[in-house]
């Protein structure tokens, strides 16, 4: 009996040791981009089968991850190439339309020219946005950061966007803390984030916009958005995602904002409550 107890105790200890080895190895293997596998000291048949099964799953995960990374890289390169190829002919088309518009044309011809010019400008704008997105997501260099006076930069961004807000019938309500808020970020990137969030408000807002900056540095853009659903809100930051309320949009504005914010070490999230869209930026 004593021998059996000793045998079982040793076996349980060895099994526990193997379980600890697997537990310790898994996080390290998943974090590192290597082909290393789980190894255990136990020769127990069941534990060896468990380790083999986990190693097979790890191989499949790595293969799927590799396919995803390759596909993502190919997509980014395709976006860059397509947007670059579109810019040149669109610029030429806009130039010829400008030249033709300066000649003597009939009223009917001018009306058609205006429509063509409007569509060409829209295409040019969307192509530029697509090109900027491709540049941002493929840029692997580290951002040059500095201490930025967030209060001032946000106020300047709102002022520059005020005409666009007014043309959409939006009178923004602004609450900025009097306490100086500074963050170590890239000034141009943060300005671009503010611009994209303001542009998003123009597209989605039901006619109002509230912007606040707390003393803790949290920035909130809030507006009525009756046509949005919970599913829409969850996908707002996904690239190329648009809703019916967004006209002339590539669905890249918020995706660009998220990419820039995360590269600066911050977070950006969206909440939807009682038909109000709240986008919260934390730096």
C-alpha positions as CSV (number, residue, x, y, z in Angstrom):
1,X,0.0,0.0,0.0
2,X,2.8,2.4,0.9
3,X,4.5,1.7,-2.4
4,X,1.3,2.4,-4.3
5,X,0.8,5.7,-2.5
6,X,4.4,6.7,-3.2
7,X,4.1,5.7,-6.8
8,X,0.8,7.7,-7.2
9,X,2.3,10.7,-5.4
10,X,5.3,10.7,-7.7
11,X,3.1,10.4,-10.8
12,X,0.9,13.2,-9.7
13,X,3.9,15.4,-9.0
14,X,5.3,14.6,-12.5
15,X,2.0,15.4,-14.1
16,X,1.7,18.7,-12.2
17,X,5.3,19.5,-13.3
18,X,4.4,18.8,-16.9
19,X,1.2,21.0,-16.6
20,X,3.3,23.8,-15.2
21,X,5.8,23.5,-18.0
22,X,3.0,23.7,-20.6
23,X,1.5,26.7,-18.8
24,X,4.8,28.5,-18.7
25,X,5.8,27.7,-22.3
26,X,2.5,28.7,-24.0
27,X,2.6,32.5,-23.4
28,X,6.2,32.7,-24.4
29,X,5.8,30.7,-27.6
30,X,2.7,32.7,-28.6
31,X,4.5,36.1,-28.1
32,X,7.6,35.2,-30.0
33,X,7.7,34.8,-33.8
34,X,9.6,31.5,-33.7
35,X,9.0,27.9,-34.6
36,X,9.7,26.6,-31.1
37,X,7.4,24.0,-29.7
38,X,6.2,22.9,-26.3
39,X,8.6,20.4,-24.6
40,X,7.9,18.5,-21.4
41,X,10.1,16.4,-19.2
42,X,7.3,13.8,-18.4
43,X,7.1,10.6,-20.4
44,X,3.5,10.1,-19.4
45,X,1.6,9.0,-22.6
46,X,-1.4,11.2,-22.0
47,X,0.7,14.3,-21.2
48,X,2.8,13.6,-24.3
49,X,-0.3,13.4,-26.4
50,X,-1.5,16.7,-24.9
51,X,1.8,18.4,-25.8
52,X,1.7,17.0,-29.3
53,X,-1.9,18.2,-29.8
54,X,-1.0,21.7,-28.6
55,X,2.0,21.7,-30.9
56,X,-0.1,20.9,-33.9
57,X,-2.5,23.7,-33.0
58,X,0.4,26.1,-32.6
59,X,1.6,25.2,-36.1
60,X,-1.8,25.8,-37.6
61,X,-2.1,29.2,-35.7
62,X,1.3,30.2,-37.1
63,X,0.4,29.2,-40.6
64,X,-2.9,31.2,-40.4
65,X,-1.1,34.2,-38.9
66,X,1.5,34.1,-41.7
67,X,-1.2,33.9,-44.4
68,X,-3.0,36.9,-42.7
69,X,0.2,38.9,-42.6
70,X,1.1,38.2,-46.2
71,X,-2.5,39.0,-47.3
72,X,-2.5,42.2,-45.3
73,X,0.9,43.3,-46.8
74,X,-0.4,42.5,-50.3
75,X,-3.5,44.5,-49.6
76,X,-1.6,47.5,-48.3
77,X,0.7,47.4,-51.3
78,X,-2.2,47.1,-53.7
79,X,-3.9,50.1,-52.1
80,X,-0.7,52.2,-52.4
81,X,-0.3,51.2,-56.1
82,X,-3.9,51.7,-57.1
83,X,-4.2,55.1,-55.3
84,X,-1.0,56.3,-56.9
85,X,-2.0,55.2,-60.3
86,X,-5.4,57.0,-60.0
87,X,-3.9,60.3,-58.8
88,X,-2.2,61.2,-62.1
89,X,-5.1,60.7,-64.5
90,X,-7.5,62.4,-62.1
91,X,-5.3,65.4,-61.8
92,X,-5.1,65.6,-65.6
93,X,-8.9,65.3,-65.9
94,X,-9.4,68.1,-63.4
95,X,-6.9,70.3,-65.3
96,X,-8.6,69.8,-68.7
97,X,-12.0,70.5,-67.2
98,X,-10.6,73.8,-65.8
99,X,-9.2,74.7,-69.2
100,X,-12.4,73.8,-71.0
101,X,-14.4,75.8,-68.4
102,X,-12.5,79.0,-69.4
103,X,-13.7,78.8,-73.0
104,X,-17.0,80.0,-74.3
105,X,-19.6,77.3,-73.7
106,X,-23.4,77.3,-73.6
107,X,-25.4,77.3,-70.4
108,X,-26.2,73.6,-70.9
109,X,-22.6,72.7,-71.5
110,X,-21.6,74.6,-68.4
111,X,-24.1,72.7,-66.4
112,X,-22.6,69.4,-67.6
113,X,-19.1,70.7,-67.0
114,X,-20.0,71.6,-63.4
115,X,-21.3,68.1,-62.8
116,X,-18.2,66.5,-64.3
117,X,-16.0,68.8,-62.3
118,X,-17.8,68.0,-59.1
119,X,-17.6,64.2,-59.7
120,X,-13.9,64.5,-60.6
121,X,-13.1,66.5,-57.5
122,X,-14.9,64.0,-55.4
123,X,-12.9,61.1,-56.9
124,X,-9.7,63.1,-56.4
125,X,-10.5,63.7,-52.8
126,X,-11.3,60.0,-52.2
127,X,-8.2,58.9,-54.0
128,X,-6.1,61.3,-51.8
129,X,-7.6,59.8,-48.7
130,X,-6.9,56.3,-49.9
131,X,-3.3,57.3,-50.7
132,X,-2.8,58.9,-47.3
133,X,-4.1,55.8,-45.6
134,X,-1.8,53.6,-47.5
135,X,1.2,55.8,-46.5
136,X,0.2,55.8,-42.8
137,X,-0.4,52.0,-42.5
138,X,2.8,51.1,-44.3
139,X,5.0,53.6,-42.5
140,X,7.1,51.5,-40.0
141,X,9.2,54.4,-38.8
142,X,8.9,55.7,-35.3
143,X,6.9,58.9,-34.9
144,X,8.8,62.0,-33.9
145,X,7.0,63.3,-30.8
146,X,7.1,66.5,-28.8
147,X,5.2,68.0,-25.9
148,X,2.0,69.3,-27.4
149,X,-0.4,71.8,-25.8
150,X,-3.6,69.8,-26.5
151,X,-6.0,72.5,-25.5
152,X,-4.7,74.9,-28.2
153,X,-4.3,72.3,-30.9
154,X,-7.9,71.1,-30.4
155,X,-9.2,74.7,-30.4
156,X,-7.3,75.4,-33.6
157,X,-8.7,72.3,-35.3
158,X,-12.3,73.2,-34.3
159,X,-11.8,76.8,-35.6
160,X,-10.4,75.6,-39.0
161,X,-13.4,73.2,-39.3
162,X,-16.0,75.7,-38.3
163,X,-17.1,76.7,-41.8
164,X,-17.7,73.0,-42.7
165,X,-19.7,72.5,-39.5
166,X,-21.8,75.6,-40.1
167,X,-22.5,74.6,-43.7
168,X,-23.9,71.3,-42.3
169,X,-26.1,73.2,-39.9
170,X,-24.0,72.2,-36.9
171,X,-23.3,74.7,-34.0
172,X,-20.7,72.9,-31.9
173,X,-20.8,73.1,-28.1
174,X,-17.3,73.2,-26.8
175,X,-16.1,72.6,-23.2
176,X,-12.3,72.7,-22.8
177,X,-10.7,72.6,-19.4
178,X,-8.8,75.7,-18.4
179,X,-6.1,73.5,-17.0
180,X,-3.1,73.1,-19.4
181,X,-3.1,69.6,-20.9
182,X,0.2,68.5,-22.5
183,X,1.0,65.2,-24.1
184,X,4.1,63.8,-25.7
185,X,2.7,63.1,-29.2
186,X,3.2,63.9,-32.9
187,X,1.6,67.2,-33.4
188,X,0.7,66.7,-37.1
189,X,-0.7,63.2,-36.4
190,X,-2.9,64.5,-33.6
191,X,-4.1,67.4,-35.7
192,X,-5.0,64.8,-38.4
193,X,-6.9,62.8,-35.8
194,X,-9.0,65.8,-34.7
195,X,-9.7,66.7,-38.4
196,X,-10.9,63.2,-39.1
197,X,-13.2,63.1,-36.0
198,X,-14.6,66.5,-37.0
199,X,-15.2,65.3,-40.5
200,X,-16.9,62.2,-39.1
201,X,-19.3,64.5,-37.2
202,X,-20.2,66.3,-40.4
203,X,-21.1,62.9,-42.0
204,X,-22.9,61.3,-39.2
205,X,-24.3,64.0,-37.0
206,X,-28.0,64.6,-36.7
207,X,-27.3,68.4,-36.5
208,X,-25.4,68.8,-33.2
209,X,-21.9,68.2,-31.9
210,X,-20.4,68.4,-28.4
211,X,-16.6,68.5,-27.9
212,X,-15.1,68.2,-24.5
213,X,-11.5,68.1,-23.1
214,X,-11.2,67.1,-19.4
215,X,-8.4,68.0,-17.1
216,X,-7.3,64.4,-17.3
217,X,-6.8,64.8,-21.1
218,X,-9.8,62.7,-22.2
219,X,-11.3,64.1,-25.4
220,X,-14.9,63.3,-26.3
221,X,-16.7,64.0,-29.6
222,X,-20.5,63.4,-29.1
223,X,-23.3,63.9,-31.6
224,X,-26.8,62.6,-32.4
225,X,-26.7,59.7,-34.9
226,X,-30.1,58.2,-35.2
227,X,-29.3,56.1,-38.3
228,X,-26.5,54.2,-36.7
229,X,-26.9,50.8,-35.1
230,X,-24.9,49.0,-32.5
231,X,-23.3,46.9,-35.3
232,X,-22.3,50.1,-37.1
233,X,-20.6,51.5,-34.1
234,X,-18.6,48.4,-33.5
235,X,-17.3,48.6,-37.0
236,X,-16.7,52.3,-37.3
237,X,-12.9,52.0,-37.0
238,X,-12.7,49.1,-39.5
239,X,-11.1,50.2,-42.8
240,X,-13.4,50.7,-45.7
241,X,-16.5,50.4,-43.5
242,X,-19.2,53.0,-44.2
243,X,-22.9,53.4,-43.4
244,X,-25.6,54.7,-45.6
245,X,-25.5,58.0,-43.8
246,X,-21.9,58.6,-45.0
247,X,-21.7,60.1,-48.5
248,X,-18.6,60.4,-50.6
249,X,-16.6,58.4,-48.0
250,X,-14.0,55.6,-48.3
251,X,-14.6,54.6,-44.7
252,X,-11.0,55.3,-43.9
253,X,-11.2,58.4,-41.7
254,X,-11.7,56.7,-38.4
255,X,-9.4,53.9,-39.3
256,X,-6.7,56.4,-40.0
257,X,-7.5,58.1,-36.7
258,X,-7.2,54.8,-34.8
259,X,-3.9,53.9,-36.4
260,X,-2.4,57.3,-35.6
261,X,-3.7,57.3,-32.0
262,X,-2.4,53.7,-31.3
263,X,1.0,54.6,-32.8
264,X,1.2,57.5,-30.3
265,X,0.4,55.1,-27.5
266,X,-3.2,56.2,-27.0
267,X,-6.7,54.6,-27.4
268,X,-9.8,55.6,-29.2
269,X,-13.2,54.0,-28.7
270,X,-16.8,54.5,-29.7
271,X,-19.9,54.2,-27.6
272,X,-23.6,54.4,-28.6
273,X,-26.3,55.3,-26.1
274,X,-29.8,56.7,-26.6
275,X,-29.1,57.6,-30.3
276,X,-25.9,59.4,-29.4
277,X,-22.5,58.5,-30.8
278,X,-19.6,59.2,-28.4
279,X,-16.0,58.9,-29.6
280,X,-13.5,59.0,-26.7
281,X,-9.9,59.7,-27.2
282,X,-7.3,59.0,-24.5
283,X,-3.7,60.0,-24.9
